[in-house]
Every structure is written in structure tokens, then in C-alpha cells.
Amino acid sequence: LKTADFRQRTRSQSIQTPTQLAAKIFAVTREMLAREIDGTAFRLMGAGVSALRPGAQANDSDMLDRRSAHAERAMDNLRKKFGNAAVIRGIAYDGPAKPE
């Protein structure tokens, strides 16, 4: 997080087991951000992931949430075929692209 006065806050958190689900990563990130809400104006927010592993090493419980896993896999396949802008989750949709 970078504040309006250019100060930087860096936080990290590990999850217990690897995941293939973006929703799980988003949930952890949202919880971390919620702890930082104190009235500060931020000019930049970002999140990253590390210690990536092959999908075969993901948490078996990811497969129990088959609907989410299948949806994410379908979105990945569409993005591979048609580009990153082919599928945008509703929470991130900002309307149609504006011509430059």
C-alpha cells in the first residue's frame, strides 16, 4: 500500500496449503486490507503471490469447490484463446473499454 503522502506499507501472509482458486487469494488479500483501514488515503494498492507450485500440489479441498474450480479453469482457457480482456469478473468490470 502506498499512501497519498508516498509512505509505503508492506504486509505479508501465508496460507496453510497451496490453492488454485483466485477467490481464496482474494479473500486473504481483502482481510489484510481490512486491517489497514484507518482513514488513510491510499494512492496505490497491490497484491502479489509467491512460492508458486504446480497445480497438482494444490489443496485437495479446492476440488471440493468444483463449481469455482471449473469456472476459474474455463476463464483461464478463454483468456489463453482470446486474450486477458476476454473475461472480466463482475467485481472488476468497469464498463466497455474506452477508445484511446
Backbone as CSV, one residue per row, in Angstrom:
resi,resn,N_x,N_y,N_z,CA_x,CA_y,CA_z,C_x,C_y,C_z
1,LEU,0.853,-1.165,0.000,0.000,0.000,0.000,0.893,1.220,0.000
2,LYS,0.566,2.174,-0.855,1.293,3.437,-0.831,0.290,4.527,-0.487
3,THR,0.619,5.301,0.525,-0.291,6.341,0.993,-0.208,7.573,0.091
4,ALA,-1.152,8.481,0.278,-1.189,9.705,-0.517,0.088,10.517,-0.348
5,ASP,0.739,10.406,0.803,1.998,11.135,1.033,3.225,10.265,0.723
6,PHE,3.014,9.213,-0.077,4.074,8.350,-0.612,4.770,7.468,0.426
7,ARG,4.177,7.308,1.576,4.725,6.334,2.526,4.239,4.954,2.113
8,GLN,5.032,3.966,2.390,4.715,2.609,1.949,4.442,1.705,3.138
9,ARG,3.410,0.873,3.006,3.099,-0.159,3.991,3.168,-1.497,3.264
10,THR,3.917,-2.406,3.816,4.048,-3.735,3.223,3.625,-4.769,4.248
11,ARG,2.777,-5.673,3.857,2.307,-6.751,4.723,2.418,-8.057,3.951
12,SER,2.534,-9.160,4.678,2.538,-10.471,4.029,1.811,-11.470,4.910
13,GLN,1.301,-12.473,4.261,0.611,-13.552,4.977,0.706,-14.814,4.135
14,SER,0.940,-15.911,4.782,0.991,-17.201,4.095,-0.286,-17.963,4.377
15,ILE,-0.699,-18.749,3.393,-1.830,-19.647,3.620,-1.273,-21.035,3.915
16,GLN,-2.062,-21.834,4.587,-1.585,-23.142,5.047,-1.222,-24.084,3.914
17,THR,-2.068,-24.139,2.880,-1.836,-25.084,1.787,-1.984,-24.368,0.448
18,PRO,-1.266,-24.816,-0.571,-1.386,-24.192,-1.893,-2.820,-24.251,-2.408
19,THR,-3.194,-23.253,-3.187,-4.534,-23.210,-3.755,-4.475,-22.872,-5.235
20,GLN,-5.488,-23.296,-5.963,-5.645,-22.926,-7.363,-6.746,-21.886,-7.524
21,LEU,-7.413,-21.536,-6.451,-8.582,-20.676,-6.535,-8.233,-19.212,-6.255
22,ALA,-8.461,-18.359,-7.254,-8.216,-16.929,-7.091,-9.077,-16.355,-5.976
23,ALA,-10.270,-16.895,-5.791,-11.166,-16.391,-4.748,-10.543,-16.544,-3.361
24,LYS,-9.792,-17.616,-3.135,-9.128,-17.792,-1.836,-8.022,-16.760,-1.646
25,ILE,-7.271,-16.504,-2.697,-6.210,-15.500,-2.621,-6.826,-14.121,-2.401
26,PHE,-7.905,-13.829,-3.111,-8.591,-12.546,-2.956,-9.107,-12.376,-1.530
27,ALA,-9.654,-13.443,-0.949,-10.193,-13.361,0.413,-9.095,-13.024,1.426
28,VAL,-7.928,-13.649,1.287,-6.813,-13.355,2.192,-6.375,-11.907,2.013
29,THR,-6.285,-11.462,0.773,-5.876,-10.089,0.489,-6.879,-9.089,1.059
30,ARG,-8.165,-9.380,0.900,-9.210,-8.485,1.415,-9.126,-8.379,2.937
31,GLU,-8.880,-9.499,3.618,-8.740,-9.477,5.079,-7.541,-8.628,5.502
32,MET,-6.438,-8.752,4.779,-5.258,-7.956,5.106,-5.540,-6.469,4.910
33,LEU,-6.224,-6.127,3.838,-6.560,-4.733,3.579,-7.504,-4.190,4.645
34,ALA,-8.458,-4.987,5.064,-9.417,-4.547,6.083,-8.709,-4.135,7.368
35,ARG,-7.612,-4.789,7.680,-6.856,-4.440,8.890,-6.131,-3.098,8.754
36,GLU,-5.976,-2.621,7.539,-5.258,-1.366,7.297,-6.189,-0.162,7.178
37,ILE,-7.481,-0.392,7.160,-8.427,0.719,7.009,-8.458,1.516,8.299
38,ASP,-7.925,2.731,8.196,-7.870,3.600,9.368,-8.100,5.058,8.979
39,GLY,-8.675,5.276,7.810,-8.910,6.632,7.333,-7.803,7.153,6.436
40,THR,-6.733,6.402,6.286,-5.627,6.803,5.422,-6.059,6.759,3.969
41,ALA,-5.668,7.772,3.211,-5.918,7.778,1.765,-4.751,7.054,1.081
42,PHE,-5.082,6.087,0.246,-4.056,5.335,-0.475,-4.051,5.751,-1.933
43,ARG,-2.873,5.843,-2.504,-2.744,6.182,-3.908,-2.451,4.937,-4.754
44,LEU,-2.014,3.861,-4.094,-1.662,2.648,-4.823,-1.858,1.444,-3.919
45,MET,-2.485,0.405,-4.453,-2.650,-0.854,-3.728,-2.249,-1.976,-4.666
46,GLY,-1.608,-2.966,-4.128,-1.213,-4.096,-4.949,-1.098,-5.347,-4.108
47,ALA,-1.188,-6.474,-4.767,-1.043,-7.769,-4.095,-0.225,-8.672,-4.997
48,GLY,0.537,-9.535,-4.389,1.335,-10.479,-5.149,1.284,-11.851,-4.511
49,VAL,1.668,-12.831,-5.251,1.744,-14.193,-4.728,3.153,-14.720,-4.974
50,SER,3.577,-15.645,-4.135,4.907,-16.223,-4.277,4.846,-17.692,-3.898
51,ALA,5.974,-18.340,-3.988,6.084,-19.768,-3.686,5.097,-20.574,-4.530
52,LEU,5.028,-20.232,-5.820,4.107,-20.919,-6.723,4.552,-22.363,-6.921
53,ARG,3.572,-23.234,-7.063,3.818,-24.665,-7.258,2.929,-25.180,-8.379
54,PRO,3.219,-26.359,-8.904,2.343,-26.946,-9.919,0.934,-27.173,-9.359
55,GLY,-0.067,-27.072,-10.215,-1.448,-27.247,-9.796,-1.711,-28.574,-9.105
56,ALA,-0.949,-29.581,-9.459,-1.145,-30.896,-8.841,-0.861,-30.866,-7.339
57,GLN,-0.128,-29.858,-6.873,0.185,-29.760,-5.446,-0.818,-28.904,-4.680
58,ALA,-1.866,-28.447,-5.367,-2.862,-27.599,-4.699,-3.638,-28.396,-3.667
59,ASN,-4.246,-27.669,-2.769,-5.057,-28.258,-1.712,-6.179,-29.101,-2.317
60,ASP,-6.333,-30.326,-1.857,-7.401,-31.194,-2.365,-8.780,-30.598,-2.137
61,SER,-8.932,-29.764,-1.113,-10.249,-29.180,-0.862,-10.654,-28.208,-1.968
62,ASP,-9.680,-27.702,-2.748,-10.035,-26.880,-3.905,-10.970,-27.646,-4.832
63,MET,-10.715,-28.923,-4.955,-11.538,-29.718,-5.859,-12.938,-29.964,-5.291
64,LEU,-13.100,-29.805,-3.988,-14.436,-29.930,-3.413,-15.311,-28.756,-3.821
65,ASP,-14.687,-27.624,-4.083,-15.402,-26.454,-4.571,-15.359,-26.502,-6.096
66,ARG,-15.921,-27.548,-6.641,-15.811,-27.808,-8.077,-16.363,-26.686,-8.934
67,ARG,-17.442,-26.067,-8.496,-18.047,-25.011,-9.299,-17.046,-23.867,-9.509
68,SER,-16.397,-23.440,-8.430,-15.404,-22.372,-8.547,-14.200,-22.824,-9.357
69,ALA,-13.732,-24.038,-9.100,-12.570,-24.555,-9.826,-12.860,-24.645,-11.319
70,HIS,-14.037,-25.150,-11.688,-14.397,-25.260,-13.108,-14.548,-23.879,-13.736
71,ALA,-15.149,-22.947,-13.012,-15.324,-21.591,-13.536,-13.974,-20.935,-13.768
72,GLU,-13.058,-21.058,-12.815,-11.736,-20.451,-12.984,-10.973,-21.100,-14.130
73,ARG,-11.084,-22.405,-14.260,-10.401,-23.103,-15.355,-10.972,-22.649,-16.704
74,ALA,-12.294,-22.479,-16.782,-12.923,-22.015,-18.022,-12.459,-20.594,-18.362
75,MET,-12.376,-19.727,-17.342,-11.900,-18.364,-17.581,-10.454,-18.372,-18.056
76,ASP,-9.622,-19.202,-17.449,-8.219,-19.313,-17.875,-8.127,-19.744,-19.330
77,ASN,-8.928,-20.736,-19.713,-8.904,-21.236,-21.091,-9.353,-20.164,-22.079
78,LEU,-10.396,-19.403,-21.730,-10.858,-18.324,-22.606,-9.804,-17.231,-22.742
79,ARG,-9.132,-16.906,-21.667,-8.079,-15.884,-21.717,-6.906,-16.351,-22.570
80,LYS,-6.571,-17.642,-22.479,-5.484,-18.174,-23.314,-5.845,-18.052,-24.791
81,LYS,-7.100,-18.321,-25.112,-7.538,-18.339,-26.504,-7.792,-16.936,-27.055
82,PHE,-8.410,-16.056,-26.244,-8.855,-14.762,-26.750,-8.171,-13.545,-26.123
83,GLY,-7.260,-13.762,-25.178,-6.565,-12.646,-24.542,-7.105,-12.351,-23.150
84,ASN,-6.303,-11.638,-22.366,-6.634,-11.382,-20.963,-7.928,-10.609,-20.765
85,ALA,-8.319,-9.786,-21.729,-9.535,-8.975,-21.574,-10.797,-9.736,-21.967
86,ALA,-10.667,-10.991,-22.381,-11.826,-11.756,-22.845,-12.833,-12.020,-21.741
87,VAL,-12.370,-12.200,-20.528,-13.251,-12.486,-19.396,-12.846,-11.579,-18.243
88,ILE,-13.818,-10.867,-17.718,-13.578,-9.991,-16.574,-14.631,-10.307,-15.529
89,ARG,-14.195,-10.561,-14.313,-15.139,-10.857,-13.225,-15.984,-9.625,-12.954
90,GLY,-17.204,-9.834,-12.561,-18.136,-8.740,-12.321,-17.646,-7.725,-11.314
91,ILE,-16.902,-8.159,-10.302,-16.424,-7.218,-9.291,-15.368,-6.282,-9.851
92,ALA,-14.788,-6.613,-11.000,-13.748,-5.787,-11.580,-14.230,-5.059,-12.834
93,TYR,-15.444,-5.323,-13.291,-15.934,-4.758,-14.552,-16.180,-3.266,-14.404
94,ASP,-15.552,-2.489,-15.270,-15.650,-1.039,-15.211,-16.309,-0.490,-16.469
95,GLY,-17.064,-1.296,-17.153,-17.711,-0.869,-18.381,-16.863,-1.213,-19.589
96,PRO,-17.401,-0.969,-20.800,-16.650,-1.314,-22.011,-15.388,-0.472,-22.122
97,ALA,-14.418,-1.031,-22.798,-13.137,-0.322,-22.993,-13.375,0.977,-23.727
98,LYS,-12.715,2.027,-23.301,-12.843,3.358,-23.915,-11.813,3.481,-25.028
99,PRO,-12.208,4.024,-26.179,-11.217,4.199,-27.254,-10.162,5.213,-26.841
100,GLU,-8.950,4.992,-27.273,-7.850,5.893,-26.899,-7.784,7.071,-27.814
